Amino acid sequence: MARISQLLLVVLGLILWRVFFPALMSYDSVIQFNQAWVGRYNDWHPPLLAVVLHLFLKAGRNIGALMLVQCLAGLFGLRALVLAWLRAFFGSPVPPRRAEGIALLVVLVLFLPVSPLPFYLVTFWKDSAAAVLLVWTCAAALPLVSREEGDESRLPWLRIAAATALSVALGMVRHNAVMVLPAIGLVLGYAAARRSRRLAAAMLLAPLLAFAVCDNALDLAFHVRKAHLERQMMAFDLFGMCALDARVCGSIPYVSSRFKVADYRRRYVPGDLGVSFWADPAVLDPRIQWDGGRLRAEYLRAAGSFPGALAEVKLEAFAPLLGFHAPVGFFHDTLDANKYGLRLNERFAPVREGLTGLVRAAGESPGWRLISGVHVIWLLADCAWIALLVSFRRRALALVLLLPLAFYLSYLPATPAHDFRFMYPATLVVQAITFASLFALLLQSSGRRSRTT
Protein backbone atom coordinates (compact mmCIF):
# COMPACT_ATOMS: atom_id res chain seq x y z
CA MET A 1 0.00 0.00 0.00
CA ALA A 2 2.85 2.40 0.81
CA ARG A 3 4.39 2.04 -2.65
CA ILE A 4 1.05 2.54 -4.35
CA SER A 5 0.39 5.64 -2.27
CA GLN A 6 3.82 7.07 -3.05
CA LEU A 7 3.43 6.34 -6.76
CA LEU A 8 0.05 8.07 -6.87
CA LEU A 9 1.51 11.14 -5.15
CA VAL A 10 4.33 11.26 -7.69
CA VAL A 11 1.86 11.03 -10.57
CA LEU A 12 -0.35 13.70 -9.01
CA GLY A 13 2.66 15.97 -8.48
CA LEU A 14 3.90 15.51 -12.05
CA ILE A 15 0.48 16.29 -13.50
CA LEU A 16 0.12 19.42 -11.37
CA TRP A 17 3.64 20.54 -12.22
CA ARG A 18 3.12 20.04 -15.94
CA VAL A 19 -0.20 21.90 -15.99
CA PHE A 20 1.36 24.96 -14.31
CA PHE A 21 4.81 24.71 -15.88
CA PRO A 22 7.16 26.48 -15.32
CA ALA A 23 5.64 28.20 -12.25
CA LEU A 24 3.12 30.70 -10.99
CA MET A 25 4.89 33.96 -10.14
CA SER A 26 3.68 37.23 -8.63
CA TYR A 27 5.44 40.60 -8.63
CA ASP A 28 7.33 39.57 -5.49
CA SER A 29 8.28 36.29 -7.16
CA VAL A 30 9.75 38.12 -10.15
CA ILE A 31 11.83 40.28 -7.80
CA GLN A 32 13.30 37.18 -6.16
CA PHE A 33 13.83 35.55 -9.55
CA ASN A 34 15.78 38.63 -10.65
CA GLN A 35 17.96 38.42 -7.53
CA ALA A 36 18.67 34.77 -8.29
CA TRP A 37 19.46 35.57 -11.93
CA VAL A 38 21.94 38.39 -11.23
CA GLY A 39 23.27 36.98 -7.94
CA ARG A 40 22.63 40.15 -5.91
CA TYR A 41 20.37 39.94 -2.88
CA ASN A 42 18.71 42.04 -0.22
CA ASP A 43 16.67 40.95 2.78
CA TRP A 44 13.40 42.71 1.94
CA HIS A 45 12.38 39.19 1.00
CA PRO A 46 14.42 36.62 2.94
CA PRO A 47 17.15 35.68 0.46
CA LEU A 48 17.24 31.90 1.02
CA LEU A 49 14.66 31.11 -1.67
CA ALA A 50 16.46 33.30 -4.24
CA VAL A 51 19.80 31.74 -3.30
CA VAL A 52 18.41 28.23 -3.78
CA LEU A 53 17.05 29.19 -7.21
CA HIS A 54 20.43 30.75 -8.05
CA LEU A 55 22.10 27.40 -7.30
CA PHE A 56 19.56 25.64 -9.55
CA LEU A 57 20.35 28.08 -12.35
CA LYS A 58 24.10 27.63 -11.84
CA ALA A 59 23.59 23.87 -12.12
CA GLY A 60 21.91 24.30 -15.51
CA ARG A 61 18.36 23.87 -14.21
CA ASN A 62 15.52 26.39 -14.14
CA ILE A 63 12.64 27.52 -12.00
CA GLY A 64 10.53 24.66 -13.32
CA ALA A 65 12.92 22.16 -11.74
CA LEU A 66 12.68 23.97 -8.39
CA MET A 67 8.89 23.94 -8.59
CA LEU A 68 8.92 20.20 -9.23
CA VAL A 69 10.95 19.72 -6.06
CA GLN A 70 8.60 22.02 -4.12
CA CYS A 71 5.49 20.29 -5.46
CA LEU A 72 6.67 16.77 -4.62
CA ALA A 73 8.07 17.91 -1.25
CA GLY A 74 4.70 19.41 -0.37
CA LEU A 75 2.74 16.29 -1.29
CA PHE A 76 5.10 13.91 0.49
CA GLY A 77 5.28 16.30 3.43
CA LEU A 78 1.51 16.10 3.86
CA ARG A 79 1.74 12.30 3.68
CA ALA A 80 4.52 12.29 6.30
CA LEU A 81 2.56 14.64 8.58
CA VAL A 82 -0.61 12.55 8.41
CA LEU A 83 1.25 9.28 9.04
CA ALA A 84 3.18 10.79 11.95
CA TRP A 85 -0.01 12.22 13.46
CA LEU A 86 -1.94 8.96 13.17
CA ARG A 87 0.92 7.04 14.86
CA ALA A 88 1.28 9.62 17.61
CA PHE A 89 -2.42 10.22 18.33
CA PHE A 90 -4.11 6.90 17.54
CA GLY A 91 -1.25 4.41 17.69
CA SER A 92 -1.93 0.76 16.83
CA PRO A 93 -5.71 1.09 16.26
CA VAL A 94 -4.85 2.62 12.86
CA PRO A 95 -2.76 -0.02 11.03
CA PRO A 96 -0.16 1.08 8.45
CA ARG A 97 -2.23 0.15 5.39
CA ARG A 98 -5.20 2.13 6.65
CA ALA A 99 -2.95 5.04 7.61
CA GLU A 100 -1.56 5.15 4.05
CA GLY A 101 -5.08 5.27 2.68
CA ILE A 102 -6.01 8.10 5.04
CA ALA A 103 -2.90 10.06 4.06
CA LEU A 104 -3.77 9.76 0.38
CA LEU A 105 -7.39 10.70 1.10
CA VAL A 106 -6.32 13.84 2.99
CA VAL A 107 -4.20 14.96 0.03
CA LEU A 108 -7.08 14.36 -2.39
CA VAL A 109 -9.50 16.28 -0.17
CA LEU A 110 -7.09 19.21 -0.05
CA PHE A 111 -7.02 19.12 -3.85
CA LEU A 112 -10.77 19.74 -4.06
CA PRO A 113 -11.54 23.14 -5.65
CA VAL A 114 -12.49 24.72 -2.33
CA SER A 115 -8.82 24.61 -1.31
CA PRO A 116 -5.98 26.66 -2.85
CA LEU A 117 -3.36 23.97 -2.14
CA PRO A 118 -2.62 23.08 -5.81
CA PHE A 119 -1.78 26.70 -6.57
CA TYR A 120 0.56 27.06 -3.60
CA LEU A 121 2.50 23.95 -4.55
CA VAL A 122 3.45 25.45 -7.92
CA THR A 123 3.90 29.12 -6.93
CA PHE A 124 7.40 30.54 -6.49
CA TRP A 125 6.57 32.25 -3.21
CA LYS A 126 8.12 32.38 0.20
CA ASP A 127 4.65 31.55 1.54
CA SER A 128 4.59 28.34 -0.51
CA ALA A 129 8.07 27.37 0.66
CA ALA A 130 7.04 28.18 4.25
CA ALA A 131 3.99 25.92 3.92
CA VAL A 132 6.12 22.99 2.77
CA LEU A 133 8.70 23.56 5.49
CA LEU A 134 6.13 23.96 8.30
CA VAL A 135 4.41 20.73 7.25
CA TRP A 136 7.72 18.87 7.29
CA THR A 137 8.79 20.48 10.58
CA CYS A 138 5.61 19.26 12.29
CA ALA A 139 6.04 15.82 10.71
CA ALA A 140 9.59 15.62 12.06
CA ALA A 141 8.54 16.92 15.49
CA LEU A 142 5.72 14.45 16.15
CA PRO A 143 7.90 11.34 16.62
CA LEU A 144 10.02 13.28 19.13
CA VAL A 145 7.06 13.67 21.49
CA SER A 146 5.48 10.24 20.96
CA ARG A 147 8.36 7.90 21.73
CA GLU A 148 7.67 4.68 23.59
CA GLU A 149 8.34 4.73 27.32
CA GLY A 150 11.03 2.09 26.99
CA ASP A 151 12.91 3.97 24.33
CA GLU A 152 14.83 6.27 26.66
CA SER A 153 18.33 4.84 26.34
CA ARG A 154 19.35 6.97 23.41
CA LEU A 155 18.21 10.21 21.88
CA PRO A 156 16.99 10.24 18.25
CA TRP A 157 19.69 12.65 17.15
CA LEU A 158 18.86 12.28 13.46
CA ARG A 159 15.26 13.32 14.06
CA ILE A 160 16.38 16.16 16.32
CA ALA A 161 18.78 17.39 13.64
CA ALA A 162 16.08 17.12 10.97
CA ALA A 163 13.51 19.05 13.02
CA THR A 164 16.09 21.73 13.84
CA ALA A 165 17.25 22.08 10.23
CA LEU A 166 13.69 22.29 8.90
CA SER A 167 12.67 24.89 11.46
CA VAL A 168 15.78 26.97 10.74
CA ALA A 169 15.02 26.86 7.00
CA LEU A 170 11.45 27.91 7.80
CA GLY A 171 12.73 30.92 9.71
CA MET A 172 14.98 31.80 6.78
CA VAL A 173 12.22 31.89 4.14
CA ARG A 174 9.71 34.00 6.08
CA HIS A 175 10.71 36.79 8.49
CA ASN A 176 7.77 36.16 10.84
CA ALA A 177 8.45 32.41 11.01
CA VAL A 178 11.27 33.06 13.48
CA MET A 179 8.55 32.97 16.14
CA VAL A 180 8.10 29.24 15.46
CA LEU A 181 11.65 28.53 16.66
CA PRO A 182 10.92 28.81 20.42
CA ALA A 183 8.01 26.38 19.92
CA ILE A 184 10.19 23.79 18.19
CA GLY A 185 12.69 24.39 21.00
CA LEU A 186 10.03 23.20 23.47
CA VAL A 187 9.62 20.01 21.41
CA LEU A 188 13.36 19.38 21.38
CA GLY A 189 13.59 20.17 25.08
CA TYR A 190 10.88 17.62 25.83
CA ALA A 191 12.67 15.01 23.73
CA ALA A 192 15.88 15.56 25.71
CA ALA A 193 14.32 16.03 29.15
CA ARG A 194 14.14 12.33 30.00
CA ARG A 195 17.85 12.03 29.37
CA SER A 196 19.20 15.23 30.93
CA ARG A 197 17.73 18.46 32.23
CA ARG A 198 20.81 20.40 31.21
CA LEU A 199 20.61 19.00 27.71
CA ALA A 200 16.90 19.86 27.63
CA ALA A 201 17.70 23.46 28.56
CA ALA A 202 20.26 23.64 25.77
CA MET A 203 17.75 22.21 23.29
CA LEU A 204 15.29 24.99 24.10
CA LEU A 205 17.70 27.50 22.59
CA ALA A 206 19.22 25.30 19.88
CA PRO A 207 16.85 26.33 17.03
CA LEU A 208 17.30 30.04 17.71
CA LEU A 209 21.08 29.74 17.93
CA ALA A 210 21.23 27.63 14.78
CA PHE A 211 19.06 30.16 12.98
CA ALA A 212 21.28 33.07 14.04
CA VAL A 213 24.39 31.26 12.80
CA CYS A 214 22.88 30.12 9.48
CA ASP A 215 21.16 33.41 8.72
CA ASN A 216 24.31 35.44 9.30
CA ALA A 217 26.40 32.93 7.37
CA LEU A 218 24.06 33.22 4.38
CA ASP A 219 24.20 37.02 4.51
CA LEU A 220 28.00 36.96 4.58
CA ALA A 221 28.42 34.28 1.92
CA PHE A 222 26.10 35.97 -0.58
CA HIS A 223 26.67 39.62 0.40
CA VAL A 224 23.03 40.26 1.29
CA ARG A 225 22.19 43.96 1.47
CA LYS A 226 20.06 45.10 4.42
CA ALA A 227 16.70 46.63 3.45
CA HIS A 228 15.70 47.55 7.02
CA LEU A 229 12.09 46.47 6.68
CA GLU A 230 11.67 46.80 10.45
CA ARG A 231 12.16 50.56 10.15
CA GLN A 232 9.20 50.85 7.80
CA MET A 233 7.08 48.82 10.21
CA MET A 234 8.06 51.11 13.09
CA ALA A 235 7.20 54.22 11.08
CA PHE A 236 3.90 52.67 10.01
CA ASP A 237 3.01 51.79 13.61
CA LEU A 238 3.76 55.35 14.73
CA PHE A 239 1.66 56.73 11.89
CA GLY A 240 -1.23 54.55 13.04
CA MET A 241 -0.77 55.56 16.67
CA CYS A 242 -0.97 59.23 15.67
CA ALA A 243 -4.14 58.52 13.70
CA LEU A 244 -5.71 56.91 16.78
CA ASP A 245 -4.40 59.33 19.41
CA ALA A 246 -3.25 62.84 18.46
CA ARG A 247 -1.18 63.07 21.65
CA VAL A 248 1.29 60.59 20.18
CA CYS A 249 2.32 63.03 17.45
CA GLY A 250 3.66 65.50 19.98
CA SER A 251 6.11 62.91 21.35
CA ILE A 252 7.59 61.91 17.97
CA PRO A 253 8.78 65.12 16.23
CA TYR A 254 11.13 63.32 13.82
CA VAL A 255 8.48 60.91 12.53
CA SER A 256 5.57 63.37 12.48
CA SER A 257 7.64 65.81 10.42
CA ARG A 258 7.77 63.14 7.70
CA PHE A 259 4.00 62.89 7.29
CA LYS A 260 3.21 63.98 3.73
CA VAL A 261 -0.52 64.57 4.22
CA ALA A 262 -2.44 66.64 6.74
CA ASP A 263 -5.47 64.33 6.90
CA TYR A 264 -3.47 61.36 8.15
CA ARG A 265 -6.30 60.18 10.37
CA ARG A 266 -8.48 59.58 7.32
CA ARG A 267 -5.67 58.18 5.18
CA TYR A 268 -4.48 55.58 7.69
CA VAL A 269 -5.43 52.01 6.71
CA PRO A 270 -4.73 49.50 9.52
CA GLY A 271 -2.40 46.71 8.46
CA ASP A 272 -1.64 48.09 4.98
CA LEU A 273 1.98 49.16 4.82
CA GLY A 274 1.79 49.69 1.04
CA VAL A 275 -0.77 52.49 1.34
CA SER A 276 1.56 54.43 3.60
CA PHE A 277 4.71 54.26 1.50
CA TRP A 278 3.66 53.50 -2.08
CA ALA A 279 0.15 54.92 -2.55
CA ASP A 280 -0.33 57.88 -4.85
CA PRO A 281 0.07 60.18 -3.09
CA ALA A 282 2.07 58.47 -0.33
CA VAL A 283 1.36 59.46 3.25
CA LEU A 284 4.87 58.78 4.60
CA ASP A 285 8.18 60.05 3.28
CA PRO A 286 10.38 56.98 2.55
CA ARG A 287 13.38 58.93 3.87
CA ILE A 288 11.91 58.43 7.33
CA GLN A 289 13.85 55.17 7.53
CA TRP A 290 17.24 56.73 6.88
CA ASP A 291 17.88 57.72 10.49
CA GLY A 292 17.25 54.40 12.19
CA GLY A 293 18.52 55.59 15.56
CA ARG A 294 16.05 58.49 15.88
CA LEU A 295 13.20 56.38 14.51
CA ARG A 296 13.86 53.60 17.01
CA ALA A 297 14.20 56.03 19.92
CA GLU A 298 10.87 57.69 19.13
CA TYR A 299 9.21 54.31 18.66
CA LEU A 300 10.35 53.10 22.05
CA ARG A 301 9.31 56.36 23.69
CA ALA A 302 5.85 56.28 22.11
CA ALA A 303 5.38 52.59 22.92
CA GLY A 304 6.26 53.24 26.56
CA SER A 305 4.04 56.31 26.85
CA PHE A 306 1.05 55.05 24.85
CA PRO A 307 0.97 51.25 25.09
CA GLY A 308 -2.79 51.17 24.58
CA ALA A 309 -2.54 52.96 21.24
CA LEU A 310 0.20 50.60 20.08
CA ALA A 311 -1.83 47.55 21.11
CA GLU A 312 -4.85 48.89 19.25
CA VAL A 313 -2.76 49.46 16.11
CA LYS A 314 -1.46 45.89 16.25
CA LEU A 315 -4.89 44.33 16.83
CA GLU A 316 -6.59 46.41 14.13
CA ALA A 317 -3.94 45.33 11.66
CA PHE A 318 -4.05 41.66 12.67
CA ALA A 319 -7.82 41.15 12.80
CA PRO A 320 -8.52 41.31 9.02
CA LEU A 321 -6.22 38.33 8.47
CA LEU A 322 -8.69 36.21 10.45
CA GLY A 323 -12.01 37.61 9.26
CA PHE A 324 -14.92 36.06 7.38
CA HIS A 325 -14.67 38.46 4.44
CA ALA A 326 -13.66 37.22 0.98
CA PRO A 327 -9.93 36.48 1.31
CA VAL A 328 -7.41 38.94 -0.12
CA GLY A 329 -4.57 37.21 -1.94
CA PHE A 330 -6.29 33.81 -1.65
CA PHE A 331 -3.84 32.41 -4.19
CA HIS A 332 -1.91 33.52 -7.27
CA ASP A 333 -2.98 32.15 -10.64
CA THR A 334 -0.70 33.76 -13.23
CA LEU A 335 2.91 34.22 -14.21
CA ASP A 336 3.40 37.99 -14.07
CA ALA A 337 5.10 39.88 -16.88
CA ASN A 338 8.88 39.62 -16.76
CA LYS A 339 11.93 40.37 -18.88
CA TYR A 340 13.11 36.76 -18.90
CA GLY A 341 10.54 35.43 -21.35
CA LEU A 342 8.93 33.18 -18.76
CA ARG A 343 5.29 32.38 -19.46
CA LEU A 344 2.87 29.59 -18.69
CA ASN A 345 2.45 26.84 -21.28
CA GLU A 346 -0.52 27.32 -23.60
CA ARG A 347 -1.52 23.65 -23.85
CA PHE A 348 -3.07 23.48 -20.39
CA ALA A 349 -4.50 27.01 -20.28
CA PRO A 350 -8.14 25.76 -20.27
CA VAL A 351 -7.39 23.44 -17.33
CA ARG A 352 -5.78 26.27 -15.37
CA GLU A 353 -8.62 28.65 -16.15
CA GLY A 354 -11.24 26.13 -15.08
CA LEU A 355 -9.50 25.32 -11.80
CA THR A 356 -8.84 28.99 -11.13
CA GLY A 357 -12.49 29.85 -11.63
CA LEU A 358 -13.69 27.13 -9.28
CA VAL A 359 -11.27 27.95 -6.45
CA ARG A 360 -11.77 31.69 -6.79
CA ALA A 361 -15.54 31.23 -6.71
CA ALA A 362 -15.18 29.16 -3.54
CA GLY A 363 -13.16 31.95 -1.94
CA GLU A 364 -15.80 34.51 -2.83
CA SER A 365 -18.74 32.37 -1.68
CA PRO A 366 -19.88 33.16 1.90
CA GLY A 367 -20.52 29.46 2.48
CA TRP A 368 -17.76 27.62 0.64
CA ARG A 369 -14.97 29.86 1.90
CA LEU A 370 -15.69 28.68 5.45
CA ILE A 371 -13.97 25.40 4.49
CA SER A 372 -10.58 26.74 3.46
CA GLY A 373 -10.76 30.50 3.08
CA VAL A 374 -11.18 31.69 6.69
CA HIS A 375 -8.14 31.38 8.94
CA VAL A 376 -9.91 32.03 12.23
CA ILE A 377 -11.81 28.73 11.91
CA TRP A 378 -8.57 26.77 11.70
CA LEU A 379 -6.88 28.93 14.35
CA LEU A 380 -9.72 28.04 16.71
CA ALA A 381 -9.44 24.39 15.65
CA ASP A 382 -5.75 24.48 16.55
CA CYS A 383 -6.56 25.94 19.97
CA ALA A 384 -9.26 23.30 20.45
CA TRP A 385 -6.77 20.55 19.62
CA ILE A 386 -4.31 21.95 22.17
CA ALA A 387 -7.01 22.16 24.86
CA LEU A 388 -8.19 18.62 24.05
CA LEU A 389 -4.70 17.16 24.20
CA VAL A 390 -3.91 18.90 27.47
CA SER A 391 -7.19 17.75 29.05
CA PHE A 392 -6.49 14.14 28.01
CA ARG A 393 -2.94 14.35 29.36
CA ARG A 394 -1.37 14.31 25.92
CA ARG A 395 0.57 17.48 26.62
CA ALA A 396 3.56 16.35 24.61
CA LEU A 397 1.49 16.22 21.43
CA ALA A 398 0.07 19.65 22.28
CA LEU A 399 3.62 21.00 21.98
CA VAL A 400 3.61 20.22 18.25
CA LEU A 401 0.29 22.04 17.80
CA LEU A 402 2.02 25.11 19.22
CA LEU A 403 4.01 25.35 15.98
CA PRO A 404 1.10 26.38 13.72
CA LEU A 405 -0.29 28.51 16.56
CA ALA A 406 3.03 30.36 16.79
CA PHE A 407 2.96 30.86 13.01
CA TYR A 408 -0.56 32.33 13.19
CA LEU A 409 0.36 34.68 16.02
CA SER A 410 3.65 35.71 14.41
CA TYR A 411 1.70 38.30 12.40
CA LEU A 412 0.44 40.02 15.55
CA PRO A 413 3.71 41.98 16.05
CA ALA A 414 3.94 42.94 12.35
CA THR A 415 1.13 42.80 9.78
CA PRO A 416 2.26 44.44 6.51
CA ALA A 417 -0.90 43.56 4.50
CA HIS A 418 -4.10 41.52 4.71
CA ASP A 419 -3.17 38.70 2.33
CA PHE A 420 -4.64 35.26 3.00
CA ARG A 421 -1.37 33.66 1.91
CA PHE A 422 0.45 34.85 5.03
CA MET A 423 -1.24 32.40 7.39
CA TYR A 424 -1.85 29.61 4.92
CA PRO A 425 1.11 27.45 6.09
CA ALA A 426 -0.42 27.15 9.58
CA THR A 427 -3.91 26.52 8.22
CA LEU A 428 -2.60 23.73 5.96
CA VAL A 429 -1.04 21.92 8.94
CA VAL A 430 -4.22 22.15 11.03
CA GLN A 431 -6.35 21.03 8.08
CA ALA A 432 -4.18 17.96 7.47
CA ILE A 433 -4.26 16.91 11.14
CA THR A 434 -7.99 17.55 11.52
CA PHE A 435 -9.03 15.75 8.33
CA ALA A 436 -6.75 12.81 9.15
CA SER A 437 -8.34 12.46 12.59
CA LEU A 438 -11.88 12.68 11.22
CA PHE A 439 -11.22 10.01 8.60
CA ALA A 440 -9.57 7.72 11.16
CA LEU A 441 -12.50 8.08 13.55
CA LEU A 442 -15.00 7.44 10.76
CA LEU A 443 -13.16 4.28 9.69
CA GLN A 444 -12.97 3.05 13.28
CA SER A 445 -16.67 3.72 13.76
CA SER A 446 -17.64 1.90 10.56
CA GLY A 447 -15.40 -1.02 11.56
CA ARG A 448 -17.13 -1.34 14.93
CA ARG A 449 -20.57 -1.25 13.31
CA SER A 450 -19.61 -3.96 10.82
CA ARG A 451 -18.36 -6.23 13.64
CA THR A 452 -21.56 -5.81 15.66
CA THR A 453 -23.70 -6.69 12.65
Beta strands, then each sheet from edge to edge (+ up, - down):
end
